[in-house]
């Protein structure tokens, strides 16, 4: 049980950690301090976590990273648009 709680808390923290950056970028239309390479590598890593979650049939890993992918991909798009 404690393992599930720790995993869920970790998933929530890492999933929503990027939300403030996305919100700030949308408000200011500014992304000059965000590294495109970092965001691309991070997005690829998140895709790998989604695949991993699906392969091991772990819904927490799968869905947490699916949401995280949404934030990361949004940042890549915003960086390309306002870079």
mmCIF file of the N, C-alpha and C atoms, coordinates in Angstrom:
data_MODEL
# 
_entry.id   MODEL 
# 
loop_
_atom_site.group_PDB 
_atom_site.id 
_atom_site.type_symbol 
_atom_site.label_atom_id 
_atom_site.label_alt_id 
_atom_site.label_comp_id 
_atom_site.label_asym_id 
_atom_site.label_entity_id 
_atom_site.label_seq_id 
_atom_site.pdbx_PDB_ins_code 
_atom_site.Cartn_x 
_atom_site.Cartn_y 
_atom_site.Cartn_z 
_atom_site.occupancy 
_atom_site.B_iso_or_equiv 
_atom_site.pdbx_formal_charge 
_atom_site.auth_seq_id 
_atom_site.auth_comp_id 
_atom_site.auth_asym_id 
_atom_site.auth_atom_id 
_atom_site.pdbx_PDB_model_num 
ATOM 1   N N  . UNK A 1 1  ? 0.824  -1.195 0.000   1.00 0.00 ? 1  UNK A N  1 
ATOM 2   C CA . UNK A 1 1  ? 0.000  0.000  0.000   1.00 0.00 ? 1  UNK A CA 1 
ATOM 3   C C  . UNK A 1 1  ? 0.866  1.257  0.000   1.00 0.00 ? 1  UNK A C  1 
ATOM 4   N N  . UNK A 1 2  ? 1.906  1.279  0.822   1.00 0.00 ? 2  UNK A N  1 
ATOM 5   C CA . UNK A 1 2  ? 2.763  2.459  0.891   1.00 0.00 ? 2  UNK A CA 1 
ATOM 6   C C  . UNK A 1 2  ? 3.446  2.700  -0.455  1.00 0.00 ? 2  UNK A C  1 
ATOM 7   N N  . UNK A 1 3  ? 3.760  1.617  -1.169  1.00 0.00 ? 3  UNK A N  1 
ATOM 8   C CA . UNK A 1 3  ? 4.384  1.750  -2.488  1.00 0.00 ? 3  UNK A CA 1 
ATOM 9   C C  . UNK A 1 3  ? 3.447  2.472  -3.451  1.00 0.00 ? 3  UNK A C  1 
ATOM 10  N N  . UNK A 1 4  ? 2.183  2.140  -3.427  1.00 0.00 ? 4  UNK A N  1 
ATOM 11  C CA . UNK A 1 4  ? 1.203  2.795  -4.300  1.00 0.00 ? 4  UNK A CA 1 
ATOM 12  C C  . UNK A 1 4  ? 1.038  4.268  -3.942  1.00 0.00 ? 4  UNK A C  1 
ATOM 13  N N  . UNK A 1 5  ? 1.048  4.573  -2.666  1.00 0.00 ? 5  UNK A N  1 
ATOM 14  C CA . UNK A 1 5  ? 0.917  5.968  -2.230  1.00 0.00 ? 5  UNK A CA 1 
ATOM 15  C C  . UNK A 1 5  ? 2.126  6.782  -2.686  1.00 0.00 ? 5  UNK A C  1 
ATOM 16  N N  . UNK A 1 6  ? 3.316  6.235  -2.465  1.00 0.00 ? 6  UNK A N  1 
ATOM 17  C CA . UNK A 1 6  ? 4.536  6.935  -2.891  1.00 0.00 ? 6  UNK A CA 1 
ATOM 18  C C  . UNK A 1 6  ? 4.537  7.125  -4.401  1.00 0.00 ? 6  UNK A C  1 
ATOM 19  N N  . UNK A 1 7  ? 4.176  6.085  -5.135  1.00 0.00 ? 7  UNK A N  1 
ATOM 20  C CA . UNK A 1 7  ? 4.122  6.169  -6.594  1.00 0.00 ? 7  UNK A CA 1 
ATOM 21  C C  . UNK A 1 7  ? 3.121  7.196  -7.082  1.00 0.00 ? 7  UNK A C  1 
ATOM 22  N N  . UNK A 1 8  ? 1.971  7.243  -6.456  1.00 0.00 ? 8  UNK A N  1 
ATOM 23  C CA . UNK A 1 8  ? 0.938  8.207  -6.841  1.00 0.00 ? 8  UNK A CA 1 
ATOM 24  C C  . UNK A 1 8  ? 1.375  9.635  -6.547  1.00 0.00 ? 8  UNK A C  1 
ATOM 25  N N  . UNK A 1 9  ? 1.950  9.863  -5.377  1.00 0.00 ? 9  UNK A N  1 
ATOM 26  C CA . UNK A 1 9  ? 2.437  11.205 -5.028  1.00 0.00 ? 9  UNK A CA 1 
ATOM 27  C C  . UNK A 1 9  ? 3.543  11.630 -5.989  1.00 0.00 ? 9  UNK A C  1 
ATOM 28  N N  . UNK A 1 10 ? 4.473  10.725 -6.281  1.00 0.00 ? 10 UNK A N  1 
ATOM 29  C CA . UNK A 1 10 ? 5.549  11.029 -7.225  1.00 0.00 ? 10 UNK A CA 1 
ATOM 30  C C  . UNK A 1 10 ? 4.979  11.356 -8.600  1.00 0.00 ? 10 UNK A C  1 
ATOM 31  N N  . UNK A 1 11 ? 4.016  10.585 -9.043  1.00 0.00 ? 11 UNK A N  1 
ATOM 32  C CA . UNK A 1 11 ? 3.391  10.818 -10.349 1.00 0.00 ? 11 UNK A CA 1 
ATOM 33  C C  . UNK A 1 11 ? 2.703  12.180 -10.398 1.00 0.00 ? 11 UNK A C  1 
ATOM 34  N N  . UNK A 1 12 ? 1.993  12.529 -9.343  1.00 0.00 ? 12 UNK A N  1 
ATOM 35  C CA . UNK A 1 12 ? 1.320  13.832 -9.306  1.00 0.00 ? 12 UNK A CA 1 
ATOM 36  C C  . UNK A 1 12 ? 2.322  14.982 -9.345  1.00 0.00 ? 12 UNK A C  1 
ATOM 37  N N  . UNK A 1 13 ? 3.389  14.857 -8.564  1.00 0.00 ? 13 UNK A N  1 
ATOM 38  C CA . UNK A 1 13 ? 4.403  15.928 -8.528  1.00 0.00 ? 13 UNK A CA 1 
ATOM 39  C C  . UNK A 1 13 ? 5.073  16.111 -9.880  1.00 0.00 ? 13 UNK A C  1 
ATOM 40  N N  . UNK A 1 14 ? 5.524  15.010 -10.479 1.00 0.00 ? 14 UNK A N  1 
ATOM 41  C CA . UNK A 1 14 ? 6.226  15.145 -11.756 1.00 0.00 ? 14 UNK A CA 1 
ATOM 42  C C  . UNK A 1 14 ? 5.279  15.491 -12.895 1.00 0.00 ? 14 UNK A C  1 
ATOM 43  N N  . UNK A 1 15 ? 4.038  15.056 -12.800 1.00 0.00 ? 15 UNK A N  1 
ATOM 44  C CA . UNK A 1 15 ? 3.071  15.365 -13.852 1.00 0.00 ? 15 UNK A CA 1 
ATOM 45  C C  . UNK A 1 15 ? 2.761  16.851 -13.905 1.00 0.00 ? 15 UNK A C  1 
ATOM 46  N N  . UNK A 1 16 ? 2.558  17.452 -12.760 1.00 0.00 ? 16 UNK A N  1 
ATOM 47  C CA . UNK A 1 16 ? 2.127  18.844 -12.752 1.00 0.00 ? 16 UNK A CA 1 
ATOM 48  C C  . UNK A 1 16 ? 3.264  19.841 -12.522 1.00 0.00 ? 16 UNK A C  1 
ATOM 49  N N  . UNK A 1 17 ? 4.495  19.361 -12.450 1.00 0.00 ? 17 UNK A N  1 
ATOM 50  C CA . UNK A 1 17 ? 5.641  20.254 -12.250 1.00 0.00 ? 17 UNK A CA 1 
ATOM 51  C C  . UNK A 1 17 ? 5.816  21.245 -13.402 1.00 0.00 ? 17 UNK A C  1 
ATOM 52  N N  . UNK A 1 18 ? 5.443  20.857 -14.592 1.00 0.00 ? 18 UNK A N  1 
ATOM 53  C CA . UNK A 1 18 ? 5.626  21.720 -15.749 1.00 0.00 ? 18 UNK A CA 1 
ATOM 54  C C  . UNK A 1 18 ? 4.470  22.706 -15.956 1.00 0.00 ? 18 UNK A C  1 
ATOM 55  N N  . UNK A 1 19 ? 3.379  22.512 -15.267 1.00 0.00 ? 19 UNK A N  1 
ATOM 56  C CA . UNK A 1 19 ? 2.208  23.373 -15.438 1.00 0.00 ? 19 UNK A CA 1 
ATOM 57  C C  . UNK A 1 19 ? 2.520  24.860 -15.236 1.00 0.00 ? 19 UNK A C  1 
ATOM 58  N N  . UNK A 1 20 ? 3.261  25.251 -14.191 1.00 0.00 ? 20 UNK A N  1 
ATOM 59  C CA . UNK A 1 20 ? 3.552  26.684 -14.028 1.00 0.00 ? 20 UNK A CA 1 
ATOM 60  C C  . UNK A 1 20 ? 4.328  27.282 -15.207 1.00 0.00 ? 20 UNK A C  1 
ATOM 61  N N  . UNK A 1 21 ? 5.248  26.502 -15.801 1.00 0.00 ? 21 UNK A N  1 
ATOM 62  C CA . UNK A 1 21 ? 6.006  26.999 -16.950 1.00 0.00 ? 21 UNK A CA 1 
ATOM 63  C C  . UNK A 1 21 ? 5.111  27.182 -18.162 1.00 0.00 ? 21 UNK A C  1 
ATOM 64  N N  . UNK A 1 22 ? 4.208  26.229 -18.386 1.00 0.00 ? 22 UNK A N  1 
ATOM 65  C CA . UNK A 1 22 ? 3.275  26.339 -19.508 1.00 0.00 ? 22 UNK A CA 1 
ATOM 66  C C  . UNK A 1 22 ? 2.377  27.555 -19.315 1.00 0.00 ? 22 UNK A C  1 
ATOM 67  N N  . UNK A 1 23 ? 1.849  27.721 -18.117 1.00 0.00 ? 23 UNK A N  1 
ATOM 68  C CA . UNK A 1 23 ? 0.967  28.862 -17.832 1.00 0.00 ? 23 UNK A CA 1 
ATOM 69  C C  . UNK A 1 23 ? 1.709  30.180 -18.028 1.00 0.00 ? 23 UNK A C  1 
ATOM 70  N N  . UNK A 1 24 ? 2.924  30.278 -17.490 1.00 0.00 ? 24 UNK A N  1 
ATOM 71  C CA . UNK A 1 24 ? 3.709  31.502 -17.627 1.00 0.00 ? 24 UNK A CA 1 
ATOM 72  C C  . UNK A 1 24 ? 4.011  31.791 -19.096 1.00 0.00 ? 24 UNK A C  1 
ATOM 73  N N  . UNK A 1 25 ? 4.379  30.769 -19.853 1.00 0.00 ? 25 UNK A N  1 
ATOM 74  C CA . UNK A 1 25 ? 4.678  30.954 -21.273 1.00 0.00 ? 25 UNK A CA 1 
ATOM 75  C C  . UNK A 1 25 ? 3.454  31.406 -22.053 1.00 0.00 ? 25 UNK A C  1 
ATOM 76  N N  . UNK A 1 26 ? 2.304  30.848 -21.726 1.00 0.00 ? 26 UNK A N  1 
ATOM 77  C CA . UNK A 1 26 ? 1.067  31.263 -22.395 1.00 0.00 ? 26 UNK A CA 1 
ATOM 78  C C  . UNK A 1 26 ? 0.704  32.707 -22.051 1.00 0.00 ? 26 UNK A C  1 
ATOM 79  N N  . UNK A 1 27 ? 0.932  33.089 -20.807 1.00 0.00 ? 27 UNK A N  1 
ATOM 80  C CA . UNK A 1 27 ? 0.604  34.454 -20.385 1.00 0.00 ? 27 UNK A CA 1 
ATOM 81  C C  . UNK A 1 27 ? 1.549  35.497 -20.987 1.00 0.00 ? 27 UNK A C  1 
ATOM 82  N N  . UNK A 1 28 ? 2.846  35.186 -20.998 1.00 0.00 ? 28 UNK A N  1 
ATOM 83  C CA . UNK A 1 28 ? 3.844  36.168 -21.443 1.00 0.00 ? 28 UNK A CA 1 
ATOM 84  C C  . UNK A 1 28 ? 4.200  36.041 -22.923 1.00 0.00 ? 28 UNK A C  1 
ATOM 85  N N  . UNK A 1 29 ? 3.814  34.931 -23.537 1.00 0.00 ? 29 UNK A N  1 
ATOM 86  C CA . UNK A 1 29 ? 4.190  34.626 -24.917 1.00 0.00 ? 29 UNK A CA 1 
ATOM 87  C C  . UNK A 1 29 ? 5.713  34.706 -25.085 1.00 0.00 ? 29 UNK A C  1 
ATOM 88  N N  . UNK A 1 30 ? 6.416  34.210 -24.084 1.00 0.00 ? 30 UNK A N  1 
ATOM 89  C CA . UNK A 1 30 ? 7.883  34.281 -24.030 1.00 0.00 ? 30 UNK A CA 1 
ATOM 90  C C  . UNK A 1 30 ? 8.447  32.918 -23.638 1.00 0.00 ? 30 UNK A C  1 
ATOM 91  N N  . UNK A 1 31 ? 9.387  32.409 -24.437 1.00 0.00 ? 31 UNK A N  1 
ATOM 92  C CA . UNK A 1 31 ? 10.001 31.119 -24.142 1.00 0.00 ? 31 UNK A CA 1 
ATOM 93  C C  . UNK A 1 31 ? 11.512 31.143 -24.347 1.00 0.00 ? 31 UNK A C  1 
ATOM 94  N N  . UNK A 1 32 ? 12.098 32.332 -24.366 1.00 0.00 ? 32 UNK A N  1 
ATOM 95  C CA . UNK A 1 32 ? 13.533 32.422 -24.681 1.00 0.00 ? 32 UNK A CA 1 
ATOM 96  C C  . UNK A 1 32 ? 14.411 31.690 -23.676 1.00 0.00 ? 32 UNK A C  1 
ATOM 97  N N  . UNK A 1 33 ? 13.981 31.537 -22.454 1.00 0.00 ? 33 UNK A N  1 
ATOM 98  C CA . UNK A 1 33 ? 14.785 30.873 -21.429 1.00 0.00 ? 33 UNK A CA 1 
ATOM 99  C C  . UNK A 1 33 ? 14.543 29.370 -21.349 1.00 0.00 ? 33 UNK A C  1 
ATOM 100 N N  . UNK A 1 34 ? 13.733 28.850 -22.247 1.00 0.00 ? 34 UNK A N  1 
ATOM 101 C CA . UNK A 1 34 ? 13.452 27.418 -22.278 1.00 0.00 ? 34 UNK A CA 1 
ATOM 102 C C  . UNK A 1 34 ? 14.290 26.790 -23.389 1.00 0.00 ? 34 UNK A C  1 
ATOM 103 N N  . UNK A 1 35 ? 15.019 25.738 -23.069 1.00 0.00 ? 35 UNK A N  1 
ATOM 104 C CA . UNK A 1 35 ? 15.860 25.056 -24.050 1.00 0.00 ? 35 UNK A CA 1 
ATOM 105 C C  . UNK A 1 35 ? 15.013 24.122 -24.913 1.00 0.00 ? 35 UNK A C  1 
ATOM 106 N N  . UNK A 1 36 ? 15.054 24.320 -26.230 1.00 0.00 ? 36 UNK A N  1 
ATOM 107 C CA . UNK A 1 36 ? 14.315 23.446 -27.137 1.00 0.00 ? 36 UNK A CA 1 
ATOM 108 C C  . UNK A 1 36 ? 14.872 22.024 -27.092 1.00 0.00 ? 36 UNK A C  1 
ATOM 109 N N  . UNK A 1 37 ? 16.197 21.891 -27.031 1.00 0.00 ? 37 UNK A N  1 
ATOM 110 C CA . UNK A 1 37 ? 16.788 20.554 -26.963 1.00 0.00 ? 37 UNK A CA 1 
ATOM 111 C C  . UNK A 1 37 ? 16.319 19.828 -25.701 1.00 0.00 ? 37 UNK A C  1 
ATOM 112 N N  . UNK A 1 38 ? 16.335 20.524 -24.577 1.00 0.00 ? 38 UNK A N  1 
ATOM 113 C CA . UNK A 1 38 ? 15.857 19.927 -23.326 1.00 0.00 ? 38 UNK A CA 1 
ATOM 114 C C  . UNK A 1 38 ? 14.413 19.461 -23.468 1.00 0.00 ? 38 UNK A C  1 
ATOM 115 N N  . UNK A 1 39 ? 13.565 20.303 -24.010 1.00 0.00 ? 39 UNK A N  1 
ATOM 116 C CA . UNK A 1 39 ? 12.151 19.956 -24.127 1.00 0.00 ? 39 UNK A CA 1 
ATOM 117 C C  . UNK A 1 39 ? 11.939 18.784 -25.078 1.00 0.00 ? 39 UNK A C  1 
ATOM 118 N N  . UNK A 1 40 ? 12.718 18.717 -26.149 1.00 0.00 ? 40 UNK A N  1 
ATOM 119 C CA . UNK A 1 40 ? 12.591 17.603 -27.092 1.00 0.00 ? 40 UNK A CA 1 
ATOM 120 C C  . UNK A 1 40 ? 13.052 16.288 -26.464 1.00 0.00 ? 40 UNK A C  1 
ATOM 121 N N  . UNK A 1 41 ? 14.183 16.316 -25.765 1.00 0.00 ? 41 UNK A N  1 
ATOM 122 C CA . UNK A 1 41 ? 14.676 15.103 -25.101 1.00 0.00 ? 41 UNK A CA 1 
ATOM 123 C C  . UNK A 1 41 ? 13.702 14.671 -24.007 1.00 0.00 ? 41 UNK A C  1 
ATOM 124 N N  . UNK A 1 42 ? 13.208 15.633 -23.231 1.00 0.00 ? 42 UNK A N  1 
ATOM 125 C CA . UNK A 1 42 ? 12.236 15.323 -22.183 1.00 0.00 ? 42 UNK A CA 1 
ATOM 126 C C  . UNK A 1 42 ? 10.967 14.708 -22.781 1.00 0.00 ? 42 UNK A C  1 
ATOM 127 N N  . UNK A 1 43 ? 10.470 15.297 -23.856 1.00 0.00 ? 43 UNK A N  1 
ATOM 128 C CA . UNK A 1 43 ? 9.257  14.791 -24.500 1.00 0.00 ? 43 UNK A CA 1 
ATOM 129 C C  . UNK A 1 43 ? 9.465  13.362 -25.001 1.00 0.00 ? 43 UNK A C  1 
ATOM 130 N N  . UNK A 1 44 ? 10.618 13.101 -25.602 1.00 0.00 ? 44 UNK A N  1 
ATOM 131 C CA . UNK A 1 44 ? 10.922 11.742 -26.054 1.00 0.00 ? 44 UNK A CA 1 
ATOM 132 C C  . UNK A 1 44 ? 10.964 10.774 -24.864 1.00 0.00 ? 44 UNK A C  1 
ATOM 133 N N  . UNK A 1 45 ? 11.595 11.184 -23.778 1.00 0.00 ? 45 UNK A N  1 
ATOM 134 C CA . UNK A 1 45 ? 11.643 10.345 -22.576 1.00 0.00 ? 45 UNK A CA 1 
ATOM 135 C C  . UNK A 1 45 ? 10.254 10.051 -22.035 1.00 0.00 ? 45 UNK A C  1 
ATOM 136 N N  . UNK A 1 46 ? 9.396  11.044 -22.071 1.00 0.00 ? 46 UNK A N  1 
ATOM 137 C CA . UNK A 1 46 ? 8.017  10.850 -21.597 1.00 0.00 ? 46 UNK A CA 1 
ATOM 138 C C  . UNK A 1 46 ? 7.286  9.851  -22.491 1.00 0.00 ? 46 UNK A C  1 
ATOM 139 N N  . UNK A 1 47 ? 7.507  9.933  -23.795 1.00 0.00 ? 47 UNK A N  1 
ATOM 140 C CA . UNK A 1 47 ? 6.905  8.964  -24.717 1.00 0.00 ? 47 UNK A CA 1 
ATOM 141 C C  . UNK A 1 47 ? 7.363  7.549  -24.345 1.00 0.00 ? 47 UNK A C  1 
ATOM 142 N N  . UNK A 1 48 ? 8.650  7.418  -24.022 1.00 0.00 ? 48 UNK A N  1 
ATOM 143 C CA . UNK A 1 48 ? 9.165  6.107  -23.620 1.00 0.00 ? 48 UNK A CA 1 
ATOM 144 C C  . UNK A 1 48 ? 8.495  5.623  -22.330 1.00 0.00 ? 48 UNK A C  1 
ATOM 145 N N  . UNK A 1 49 ? 8.243  6.521  -21.377 1.00 0.00 ? 49 UNK A N  1 
ATOM 146 C CA . UNK A 1 49 ? 7.538  6.153  -20.145 1.00 0.00 ? 49 UNK A CA 1 
ATOM 147 C C  . UNK A 1 49 ? 6.103  5.718  -20.440 1.00 0.00 ? 49 UNK A C  1 
ATOM 148 N N  . UNK A 1 50 ? 5.444  6.394  -21.383 1.00 0.00 ? 50 UNK A N  1 
ATOM 149 C CA . UNK A 1 50 ? 4.075  6.002  -21.763 1.00 0.00 ? 50 UNK A CA 1 
ATOM 150 C C  . UNK A 1 50 ? 4.077  4.582  -22.319 1.00 0.00 ? 50 UNK A C  1 
ATOM 151 N N  . UNK A 1 51 ? 5.017  4.309  -23.216 1.00 0.00 ? 51 UNK A N  1 
ATOM 152 C CA . UNK A 1 51 ? 5.126  2.964  -23.788 1.00 0.00 ? 51 UNK A CA 1 
ATOM 153 C C  . UNK A 1 51 ? 5.426  1.940  -22.692 1.00 0.00 ? 51 UNK A C  1 
ATOM 154 N N  . UNK A 1 52 ? 6.357  2.280  -21.815 1.00 0.00 ? 52 UNK A N  1 
ATOM 155 C CA . UNK A 1 52 ? 6.708  1.389  -20.701 1.00 0.00 ? 52 UNK A CA 1 
ATOM 156 C C  . UNK A 1 52 ? 5.484  1.115  -19.828 1.00 0.00 ? 52 UNK A C  1 
ATOM 157 N N  . UNK A 1 53 ? 4.751  2.158  -19.482 1.00 0.00 ? 53 UNK A N  1 
ATOM 158 C CA . UNK A 1 53 ? 3.548  1.988  -18.664 1.00 0.00 ? 53 UNK A CA 1 
ATOM 159 C C  . UNK A 1 53 ? 2.531  1.076  -19.324 1.00 0.00 ? 53 UNK A C  1 
ATOM 160 N N  . UNK A 1 54 ? 2.396  1.219  -20.653 1.00 0.00 ? 54 UNK A N  1 
ATOM 161 C CA . UNK A 1 54 ? 1.469  0.350  -21.385 1.00 0.00 ? 54 UNK A CA 1 
ATOM 162 C C  . UNK A 1 54 ? 1.963  -1.095 -21.386 1.00 0.00 ? 54 UNK A C  1 
ATOM 163 N N  . UNK A 1 55 ? 3.263  -1.274 -21.599 1.00 0.00 ? 55 UNK A N  1 
ATOM 164 C CA . UNK A 1 55 ? 3.826  -2.629 -21.666 1.00 0.00 ? 55 UNK A CA 1 
ATOM 165 C C  . UNK A 1 55 ? 3.704  -3.368 -20.344 1.00 0.00 ? 55 UNK A C  1 
ATOM 166 N N  . UNK A 1 56 ? 3.889  -2.666 -19.228 1.00 0.00 ? 56 UNK A N  1 
ATOM 167 C CA . UNK A 1 56 ? 3.785  -3.341 -17.926 1.00 0.00 ? 56 UNK A CA 1 
ATOM 168 C C  . UNK A 1 56 ? 2.380  -3.230 -17.333 1.00 0.00 ? 56 UNK A C  1 
ATOM 169 N N  . UNK A 1 57 ? 1.481  -2.609 -18.104 1.00 0.00 ? 57 UNK A N  1 
ATOM 170 C CA . UNK A 1 57 ? 0.077  -2.464 -17.697 1.00 0.00 ? 57 UNK A CA 1 
ATOM 171 C C  . UNK A 1 57 ? -0.065 -1.741 -16.360 1.00 0.00 ? 57 UNK A C  1 
ATOM 172 N N  . UNK A 1 58 ? 0.691  -0.646 -16.210 1.00 0.00 ? 58 UNK A N  1 
ATOM 173 C CA . UNK A 1 58 ? 0.639  0.180  -14.999 1.00 0.00 ? 58 UNK A CA 1 
ATOM 174 C C  . UNK A 1 58 ? -0.079 1.478  -15.344 1.00 0.00 ? 58 UNK A C  1 
ATOM 175 N N  . UNK A 1 59 ? -1.316 1.594  -14.903 1.00 0.00 ? 59 UNK A N  1 
ATOM 176 C CA . UNK A 1 59 ? -2.132 2.750  -15.281 1.00 0.00 ? 59 UNK A CA 1 
ATOM 177 C C  . UNK A 1 59 ? -1.601 4.061  -14.701 1.00 0.00 ? 59 UNK A C  1 
ATOM 178 N N  . UNK A 1 60 ? -0.992 4.022  -13.522 1.00 0.00 ? 60 UNK A N  1 
ATOM 179 C CA . UNK A 1 60 ? -0.446 5.254  -12.944 1.00 0.00 ? 60 UNK A CA 1 
ATOM 180 C C  . UNK A 1 60 ? 0.697  5.773  -13.804 1.00 0.00 ? 60 UNK A C  1 
ATOM 181 N N  . UNK A 1 61 ? 1.626  4.895  -14.159 1.00 0.00 ? 61 UNK A N  1 
ATOM 182 C CA . UNK A 1 61 ? 2.752  5.302  -15.012 1.00 0.00 ? 61 UNK A CA 1 
ATOM 183 C C  . UNK A 1 61 ? 2.228  5.781  -16.363 1.00 0.00 ? 61 UNK A C  1 
ATOM 184 N N  . UNK A 1 62 ? 1.303  5.046  -16.942 1.00 0.00 ? 62 UNK A N  1 
ATOM 185 C CA . UNK A 1 62 ? 0.779  5.382  -18.266 1.00 0.00 ? 62 UNK A CA 1 
ATOM 186 C C  . UNK A 1 62 ? 0.064  6.734  -18.266 1.00 0.00 ? 62 UNK A C  1 
ATOM 187 N N  . UNK A 1 63 ? -0.928 6.898  -17.417 1.00 0.00 ? 63 UNK A N  1 
ATOM 188 C CA . UNK A 1 63 ? -1.744 8.115  -17.454 1.00 0.00 ? 63 UNK A CA 1 
ATOM 189 C C  . UNK A 1 63 ? -1.012 9.348  -16.927 1.00 0.00 ? 63 UNK A C  1 
ATOM 190 N N  . UNK A 1 64 ? -0.182 9.180  -15.921 1.00 0.00 ? 64 UNK A N  1 
ATOM 191 C CA . UNK A 1 64 ? 0.591  10.325 -15.428 1.00 0.00 ? 64 UNK A CA 1 
ATOM 192 C C  . UNK A 1 64 ? 1.500  10.856 -16.535 1.00 0.00 ? 64 UNK A C  1 
ATOM 193 N N  . UNK A 1 65 ? 2.138  9.965  -17.243 1.00 0.00 ? 65 UNK A N  1 
ATOM 194 C CA . UNK A 1 65 ? 3.027  10.403 -18.308 1.00 0.00 ? 65 UNK A CA 1 
ATOM 195 C C  . UNK A 1 65 ? 2.264  10.894 -19.537 1.00 0.00 ? 65 UNK A C  1 
ATOM 196 N N  . UNK A 1 66 ? 1.074  10.417 -19.743 1.00 0.00 ? 66 UNK A N  1 
ATOM 197 C CA . UNK A 1 66 ? 0.246  10.925 -20.829 1.00 0.00 ? 66 UNK A CA 1 
ATOM 198 C C  . UNK A 1 66 ? -0.082 12.406 -20.585 1.00 0.00 ? 66 UNK A C  1 
ATOM 199 N N  . UNK A 1 67 ? -0.435 12.744 -19.356 1.00 0.00 ? 67 UNK A N  1 
ATOM 200 C CA . UNK A 1 67 ? -0.704 14.146 -19.003 1.00 0.00 ? 67 UNK A CA 1 
ATOM 201 C C  . UNK A 1 67 ? 0.580  14.964 -19.102 1.00 0.00 ? 67 UNK A C  1 
ATOM 202 N N  . UNK A 1 68 ? 1.675  14.409 -18.587 1.00 0.00 ? 68 UNK A N  1 
ATOM 203 C CA . UNK A 1 68 ? 2.960  15.099 -18.653 1.00 0.00 ? 68 UNK A CA 1 
ATOM 204 C C  . UNK A 1 68 ? 3.357  15.363 -20.101 1.00 0.00 ? 68 UNK A C  1 
ATOM 205 N N  . UNK A 1 69 ? 3.095  14.391 -20.973 1.00 0.00 ? 69 UNK A N  1 
ATOM 206 C CA . UNK A 1 69 ? 3.365  14.578 -22.397 1.00 0.00 ? 69 UNK A CA 1 
ATOM 207 C C  . UNK A 1 69 ? 2.610  15.782 -22.936 1.00 0.00 ? 69 UNK A C  1 
ATOM 208 N N  . UNK A 1 70 ? 1.366  15.952 -22.512 1.00 0.00 ? 70 UNK A N  1 
ATOM 209 C CA . UNK A 1 70 ? 0.585  17.106 -22.962 1.00 0.00 ? 70 UNK A CA 1 
ATOM 210 C C  . UNK A 1 70 ? 1.263  18.422 -22.603 1.00 0.00 ? 70 UNK A C  1 
ATOM 211 N N  . UNK A 1 71 ? 1.768  18.521 -21.382 1.00 0.00 ? 71 UNK A N  1 
ATOM 212 C CA . UNK A 1 71 ? 2.479  19.735 -20.966 1.00 0.00 ? 71 UNK A CA 1 
ATOM 213 C C  . UNK A 1 71 ? 3.781  19.912 -21.748 1.00 0.00 ? 71 UNK A C  1 
ATOM 214 N N  . UNK A 1 72 ? 4.551  18.841 -21.870 1.00 0.00 ? 72 UNK A N  1 
ATOM 215 C CA . UNK A 1 72 ? 5.855  18.925 -22.543 1.00 0.00 ? 72 UNK A CA 1 
ATOM 216 C C  . UNK A 1 72 ? 5.680  19.252 -24.026 1.00 0.00 ? 72 UNK A C  1 
ATOM 217 N N  . UNK A 1 73 ? 4.739  18.593 -24.676 1.00 0.00 ? 73 UNK A N  1 
ATOM 218 C CA . UNK A 1 73 ? 4.513  18.850 -26.096 1.00 0.00 ? 73 UNK A CA 1 
ATOM 219 C C  . UNK A 1 73 ? 4.022  20.282 -26.312 1.00 0.00 ? 73 UNK A C  1 
ATOM 220 N N  . UNK A 1 74 ? 3.190  20.757 -25.407 1.00 0.00 ? 74 UNK A N  1 
ATOM 221 C CA . UNK A 1 74 ? 2.739  22.151 -25.475 1.00 0.00 ? 74 UNK A CA 1 
ATOM 222 C C  . UNK A 1 74 ? 3.933  23.093 -25.400 1.00 0.00 ? 74 UNK A C  1 
ATOM 223 N N  . UNK A 1 75 ? 4.882  22.802 -24.503 1.00 0.00 ? 75 UNK A N  1 
ATOM 224 C CA . UNK A 1 75 ? 6.069  23.659 -24.389 1.00 0.00 ? 75 UNK A CA 1 
ATOM 225 C C  . UNK A 1 75 ? 6.919  23.609 -25.653 1.00 0.00 ? 75 UNK A C  1 
ATOM 226 N N  . UNK A 1 76 ? 7.029  22.457 -26.269 1.00 0.00 ? 76 UNK A N  1 
ATOM 227 C CA . UNK A 1 76 ? 7.781  22.365 -27.530 1.00 0.00 ? 76 UNK A CA 1 
ATOM 228 C C  . UNK A 1 76 ? 7.115  23.237 -28.591 1.00 0.00 ? 76 UNK A C  1 
ATOM 229 N N  . UNK A 1 77 ? 5.816  23.155 -28.703 1.00 0.00 ? 77 UNK A N  1 
ATOM 230 C CA . UNK A 1 77 ? 5.081  23.971 -29.675 1.00 0.00 ? 77 UNK A CA 1 
ATOM 231 C C  . UNK A 1 77 ? 5.257  25.455 -29.374 1.00 0.00 ? 77 UNK A C  1 
ATOM 232 N N  . UNK A 1 78 ? 5.113  25.836 -28.104 1.00 0.00 ? 78 UNK A N  1 
ATOM 233 C CA . UNK A 1 78 ? 5.260  27.244 -27.737 1.00 0.00 ? 78 UNK A CA 1 
ATOM 234 C C  . UNK A 1 78 ? 6.687  27.731 -28.005 1.00 0.00 ? 78 UNK A C  1 
ATOM 235 N N  . UNK A 1 79 ? 7.665  26.898 -27.742 1.00 0.00 ? 79 UNK A N  1 
ATOM 236 C CA . UNK A 1 79 ? 9.060  27.262 -28.010 1.00 0.00 ? 79 UNK A CA 1 
ATOM 237 C C  . UNK A 1 79 ? 9.276  27.471 -29.500 1.00 0.00 ? 79 UNK A C  1 
ATOM 238 N N  . UNK A 1 80 ? 8.731  26.602 -30.309 1.00 0.00 ? 80 UNK A N  1 
ATOM 239 C CA . UNK A 1 80 ? 8.856  26.756 -31.773 1.00 0.00 ? 80 UNK A CA 1 
ATOM 240 C C  . UNK A 1 80 ? 8.127  28.004 -32.255 1.00 0.00 ? 80 UNK A C  1 
ATOM 241 N N  . UNK A 1 81 ? 7.018  28.325 -31.608 1.00 0.00 ? 81 UNK A N  1 
ATOM 242 C CA . UNK A 1 81 ? 6.223  29.482 -32.020 1.00 0.00 ? 81 UNK A CA 1 
ATOM 243 C C  . UNK A 1 81 ? 6.843  30.806 -31.547 1.00 0.00 ? 81 UNK A C  1 
ATOM 244 N N  . UNK A 1 82 ? 7.262  30.856 -30.276 1.00 0.00 ? 82 UNK A N  1 
ATOM 245 C CA . UNK A 1 82 ? 7.723  32.113 -29.693 1.00 0.00 ? 82 UNK A CA 1 
ATOM 246 C C  . UNK A 1 82 ? 9.217  32.135 -29.372 1.00 0.00 ? 82 UNK A C  1 
ATOM 247 N N  . UNK A 1 83 ? 9.918  31.008 -29.652 1.00 0.00 ? 83 UNK A N  1 
ATOM 248 C CA . UNK A 1 83 ? 11.308 30.787 -29.330 1.00 0.00 ? 83 UNK A CA 1 
ATOM 249 C C  . UNK A 1 83 ? 12.185 31.953 -29.335 1.00 0.00 ? 83 UNK A C  1 
# 
